[in-house]
Amino acid sequence: MEVFKSVKRSLAFFLPLLFYGCMDSPKDPIRIAMNPWPGYEFLYLAQEMNFFEEEGVQVKILEYSSLGDSRVAFERGQVDGMCCTLVELLVSKSRTNRDPRLVFVTDYSNGADMILGQHELTCMADLKGKRVAVEVGTLNMFLLARALSQAGLGLEDVEIHQFDQQGMETAFVNKEVDAVVTYPPVATTLLNQRGAKRLFTSRDTPGEVMDVICVNKQIIDTRFSDLTGMLRAWDRSLDYAEEHPEEASRIMARREGIQPIEFQSALTDIQVLSCAAQDFSSEGMGEIENVLESLIRILDETHQLTSPVSIGSIVDGSIVERMFAK
């Protein structure tokens, strides 16, 4: 009898453990690095509205102050993916053993990325010999090179000073630099409060400045359905912002540190894309590859790539394509 009781006690202890072991262990959240930029904020809105959880996926947004910080976090393996431009994607591809893949285009910048000058400057040609603040290793260098080229100048014609976005705002206000390559929310503050003047914007290079979500290839291989859920949540954020524009703007502007009306104004210079608007057809891929080739050329000229990059292994449209497969 005592033996029987002992067996019962043992079963009572081990059966719950056996049952627990048969259950699926909870997955770690997909970690996405994100810096302040209005086009990325719909991921933040999805988090605040619990759209990720409702789509059955755990996503953790890690906030960084700049594109460069997001890229470094990705390269160190601290995040699984990042919201970034094609520049950060290419630089990470060349500098590390990680394998970043573009899986989604969040937006096109149609004027939101810009070069701002002190009030006495009138055009890009006035920057010859002047001090320009940029985030090296980011889209800043590409935009500056394109703007100078259109003005008949080159990168060698200006003094480049490295700052993150917050640092260049301070440097501009203190007149330590003559111009900055920036974007909202910093650009919003400088234009509205500091008397900055637009010298060039991404509207002058249509279709060339795109923002993306990229993730390490391993995440695509192991968390495909979770990534699909994350993009469904993105679309739900767009729908919510259309149906409740004031509330959505209030939530997203809060993280940016600007007023809702300023956030809405910034979005007028940004074309935010839904899942259905993604174009990974041969024509769409050709346009992306043309931009990538231009970026690689400029990044090579400015010594920002440490090894050759093959554009054939950068874009993966399979997640979006699977979502709309019949």
For each residue, the residues with C-beta under 8 A, 3 or more apart:
1: 4 5
2: 5 6
3: 6 7
4: 1 7 8
5: 1 2 8 9
6: 2 3 9 10
7: 3 4 10 11
8: 4 5 11 12
9: 5 6 12 13
10: 6 7 13 14
11: 7 8 14 15
12: 8 9 15
13: 9 10 16 17
14: 10 11 17 18
15: 11 12 18 19
16: 13 19 20
17: 13 14 20 21
18: 14 15 21 22
19: 15 16 22 23
20: 16 17 23
21: 17 18
22: 18 19
23: 19 20
24:
25:
26: 58
27: 58 223 226
28: 31 58
29: 58 59 60
30: 57 58 59 60 80 81 215 219 223 226 227 230
31: 28 60 62 78 79 80 81
32: 43 59 60 61 62 79 80 81 82 83 213 215
33: 62 64 69 70 71 73 74 78 79 81 82 83 84
34: 37 40 43 44 61 62 63 64 70 82 83
35: 40 63 64 65 66 67 69 70 83 165
36: 40 65 165 184 185 255 256 257
37: 34 40 41 83 183 184 211
38: 41 112 184 185 252 256 263 266 267 270
39: 42 106 107 109 112 211 270 272
40: 34 35 36 37 43 44 83 106 211
41: 37 38 44 45 252 255 256 263
42: 39 45 46 106 234 237 238 241 252 272
43: 32 34 40 46 47 59 61 83 213 234 237
44: 34 40 41 47 48 61 251 252 255
45: 41 42 48 49 51 237 240 241 248 251 252
46: 42 43 49 51 52 59 230 233 234 236 237
47: 43 44 50 51 52 59 61
48: 44 45 251
49: 45 46 236 237 240
50: 47 53 54
51: 45 46 47 54 55 233 236 237 240
52: 46 47 55 57 58 59 229 230 233
53: 50 56 57 58
54: 50 51 233 236
55: 51 52 229 230 232 233 236
56: 53 229
57: 30 52 53 226 227 229 230 233
58: 26 27 28 29 30 52 53 226
59: 29 30 32 43 46 47 52 230 233
60: 29 30 31 32
61: 32 34 43 44 47
62: 31 32 33 34 73 78 79
63: 34 35 255
64: 33 34 35 69 70 73
65: 35 36 69 164 165 166
66: 35 69 70 135 138 164 165 166
67: 35 70 71 84 85 87 88 135 138 139
68: 71 72 88 135 136 137 138 164
69: 33 35 64 65 66 72 73 164
70: 33 34 35 64 66 67 73 74 79 82 83 84 88
71: 33 67 68 74 75 82 84 88 91 92 137 138
72: 68 69 75 76
73: 33 62 64 69 70 76 78 79 82
74: 33 70 71 77 78 79 81 82 88 92 98 100 216
75: 71 72 92 95 96 98
76: 72 73
77: 74 98
78: 31 33 62 73 74
79: 31 32 33 62 70 73 74 82
80: 30 31 32 215 216 219
81: 30 31 32 33 74 100 103 213 214 215 216 219
82: 32 33 34 70 71 73 74 79 88 100 213 214
83: 32 33 34 35 37 40 43 70 106 211 212 213
84: 33 67 70 71 87 88 89 211 212 214
85: 67 88 89 138 139 209 210 211 212
86: 89 90 102 139 210 212 291 292 295
87: 67 84 90 91 137 138 139 141 142 295 299 304
88: 67 68 70 71 74 82 84 85 91 92 137 138 139
89: 84 85 86 92 93 100 102 212 214 314
90: 86 87 93 94 292 295 296 299 305 309 314
91: 71 87 88 94 95 137 299 304 305
92: 71 74 75 88 89 95 96 98 100
93: 89 90 96 99 100 309 314
94: 90 91 305 306 307 308 309
95: 75 91 92 305 306 307
96: 75 92 93
97:
98: 74 75 77 92 216
99: 93 216 217 218 313
100: 74 81 82 89 92 93 214 215 216 217 314
101: 214 215 216 217 220 313 314 315 316
102: 86 89 105 212 213 214 288 314 315 316
103: 81 212 213 214 215 220 227 316 317 319 320
104: 212 213 231 234 275 278 319 320
105: 102 108 210 211 212 273 278
106: 39 40 42 83 211 212 213 234 272 273
107: 39 210 211 270 271 272 273
108: 105 207 209 210 211 270 271 273
109: 39 112 113 183 202 209 210 211 269 270
110: 202 203 206 269 270 271
111: 114 201 202 203 269
112: 38 39 109 183 184 187 201 202 266 269 270
113: 109 139 143 181 182 183 201 202 209
114: 111 181 182 183 187 198 199 200 201 202
115: 124 132 143 144 147 179 180 181 182 198 199 200 201
116: 172 179 180 182 187 190 191 196 197 198 199
117: 121 126 127 178 179 196 197 199
118: 121 172 175 178 179 196 197
119: 195 196 197
120:
121: 117 118 126 127 130 178 179 197 199
122: 126 197
123: 126 151 199
124: 115 127 147 148 150 151 153 199 200
125: 128 151 152 153
126: 117 121 122 123 130 199
127: 117 121 124 130 132 148 151 153 157 158 178 179 199
128: 125 153 157 158
129: 157 158 159
130: 121 126 127 158 159 178 179
131: 158 159 161 176 177 178 179
132: 115 127 144 158 159 160 161 177 178 179 180 181
133: 161 162 163 167 168 171 172 177 179 180 181
134: 138 140 141 144 160 161 162 163 168 180 181
135: 66 67 68 138 140 162 163 164 165 168 181
136: 68 140 141 160 162 304
137: 68 71 87 88 91 141 304
138: 66 67 68 71 85 87 88 134 135 141
139: 67 85 86 87 88 113 142 143 209
140: 134 135 136 143 144 181
141: 87 134 136 137 138 144 145 155 181 298 299 302 304
142: 87 139 145 146 294 295 298 299
143: 113 115 139 140 146 147 181 200 202 205 209
144: 115 132 134 140 141 147 148 155 158 160 181
145: 141 142 148 149 154 155 298 301 302
146: 142 143 149 150 204 205 208 298
147: 115 124 143 144 150 151 199 200 204
148: 124 127 144 145 151 153 154 155 157 158
149: 145 146 152 153 154
150: 124 146 147 200 204
151: 123 124 125 127 147 148
152: 125 149
153: 124 125 127 128 148 149 157 158
154: 145 148 149 157
155: 141 144 145 148 158 160 301 302
156:
157: 127 128 129 148 153 154
158: 127 128 129 130 131 132 144 148 153 155
159: 129 130 131 132
160: 132 134 136 144 155
161: 131 132 133 134 171 176 177
162: 133 134 135 136
163: 133 134 135 167 168 171 177 180
164: 65 66 68 69 135 167 168
165: 35 36 65 66 135 168 169 182 183 186
166: 65 66 169 170 186
167: 133 163 164 170 171
168: 133 134 135 163 164 165 171 172 177 180 181 182 186
169: 165 166 172 173 180 182 186 189 190
170: 166 167 173 174
171: 133 161 163 167 168 174 176 177 180
172: 116 118 133 168 169 175 176 177 179 180 190 194 196
173: 169 170 194
174: 170 171
175: 118 172 178
176: 131 161 171 172
177: 131 132 133 161 163 168 171 172 180
178: 117 118 121 127 130 131 132 175
179: 115 116 117 118 121 127 130 131 132 133 172 199
180: 115 116 132 133 134 163 168 169 171 172 177 186 190 196
181: 113 114 115 132 133 134 135 140 141 143 144 168
182: 113 114 115 116 165 168 169 186 187 190
183: 37 109 112 113 114 165 186 187
184: 36 37 38 112 187 188 256 258 262 263 266
185: 36 38 188 189 256 257 258 262 266
186: 165 166 168 169 180 182 183 189 190
187: 112 114 116 182 183 184 190 191 196
188: 184 185 191 192 258 262 265 266
189: 169 185 186 192 193 194 258
190: 116 169 172 180 182 186 187 193 194 196
191: 116 187 188 194 196 198
192: 188 189 262
193: 189 190
194: 172 173 189 190 191
195: 119
196: 116 117 118 119 172 180 187 190 191
197: 116 117 118 119 121 122
198: 114 115 116 191 201
199: 114 115 116 117 121 123 124 126 127 147 179
200: 114 115 124 143 147 150 204
201: 111 112 113 114 115 198 204 269
202: 109 110 111 112 113 114 143 205 208 209 269
203: 110 111 206 269
204: 146 147 150 200 201
205: 143 146 202 208 209
206: 110 203
207: 108 210 287 291
208: 146 202 205 291 294
209: 85 108 109 113 139 143 202 205
210: 85 86 105 107 108 109 207 288 291
211: 37 39 40 83 84 85 105 106 107 108 109
212: 83 84 85 86 89 102 103 104 105 106
213: 32 43 81 82 83 102 103 104 106
214: 81 82 84 89 100 101 102 103
215: 30 32 80 81 100 101 103 219 220 227
216: 74 80 81 98 99 100 101 219 220
217: 99 100 101 220 221 316
218: 99 221 222
219: 30 80 81 215 216 222 223 227
220: 101 103 215 216 217 223 224 227 316 318 319
221: 217 218 224
222: 218 219
223: 27 30 219 220 226 227
224: 220 221 227 228 318 319 322
225: 228 229
226: 27 30 57 58 223 229 230
227: 30 57 103 215 219 220 223 224 230 231 319
228: 224 225 231 232 319 322 323
229: 52 55 56 57 225 226 232 233
230: 30 46 52 55 57 59 226 227 233 234
231: 104 227 228 234 235 275 319 320 323
232: 55 228 229 235 236 275 323
233: 46 51 52 54 55 57 59 229 230 236 237
234: 42 43 46 104 106 230 231 237 238 274 275
235: 231 232 238 239 274 275 276
236: 46 49 51 54 55 232 233 239 240
237: 42 43 45 46 49 51 233 234 240 241 248
238: 42 234 235 241 242 272 274
239: 235 236 242 243
240: 45 49 51 236 237 243 244 248
241: 42 45 237 238 244 245 248 249 252
242: 238 239 245
243: 239 240
244: 240 241 247 248
245: 241 242 248 249 264
246: 249 250 260
247: 244 250 251
248: 45 237 240 241 244 245 251 252
249: 241 245 246 252 253 260 261 263 264
250: 246 247 253 254 260
251: 44 45 48 247 248 254 255
252: 38 41 42 44 45 241 248 249 255 256 263
253: 249 250 256 258 259 260 262 263
254: 250 251 257
255: 36 41 44 63 251 252
256: 36 38 41 184 185 252 253 263
257: 36 185 254
258: 184 185 188 189 253 262 263 266
259: 253 262 263
260: 246 249 250 253 263 264
261: 249 264 265
262: 184 185 188 192 253 258 259 265 266
263: 38 41 184 249 252 253 256 258 259 260 266 267
264: 245 249 260 261 267 268
265: 188 261 262 268
266: 38 112 184 185 188 258 262 263 269 270
267: 38 263 264 270 272
268: 264 265
269: 109 110 111 112 201 202 203 266
270: 38 39 107 108 109 110 112 266 267
271: 107 108 110
272: 39 42 106 107 238 267
273: 105 106 107 108 277 278
274: 234 235 238 277 278
275: 104 231 232 234 235 278 320 323 324
276: 235 324
277: 273 274
278: 104 105 273 274 275 284 317 320
279: 283 284 287
280: 284 285 315 317 320 321
281: 284 285
282: 285 286
283: 279 286 287
284: 278 279 280 281 287 288
285: 280 281 282 288 289 315 317
286: 282 283 289 290
287: 207 279 283 284 290 291
288: 102 210 284 285 291 292 315
289: 285 286 292 293 311 315
290: 286 287 293 294
291: 86 207 208 210 287 288 294 295
292: 86 90 288 289 295 296 311 314
293: 289 290 296 297 311
294: 142 208 290 291 297 298
295: 86 87 90 142 291 292 298 299
296: 90 292 293 299 300 305 309 311
297: 293 294 300 301
298: 141 142 145 146 294 295 301 302
299: 87 90 91 141 142 295 296 302 304 305
300: 296 297 303 304 305
301: 145 155 297 298
302: 141 145 155 298 299
303: 300
304: 87 91 136 137 141 299 300
305: 90 91 94 95 296 299 300 308 309
306: 94 95
307: 94 95
308: 94 305
309: 90 93 94 296 305 314
310: 313 314
311: 289 292 293 296 314 315
312:
313: 99 101 310
314: 89 90 93 100 101 102 292 309 310 311
315: 101 102 280 285 288 289 311
316: 101 102 103 217 220 319
317: 103 278 280 285 320 321
318: 220 224 321 322
319: 103 104 220 224 227 228 231 316 322 323
320: 103 104 231 275 278 280 317 323 324
321: 280 317 318 324 325
322: 224 228 318 319 325
323: 228 231 232 275 319 320
324: 275 276 320 321
325: 321 322
326:
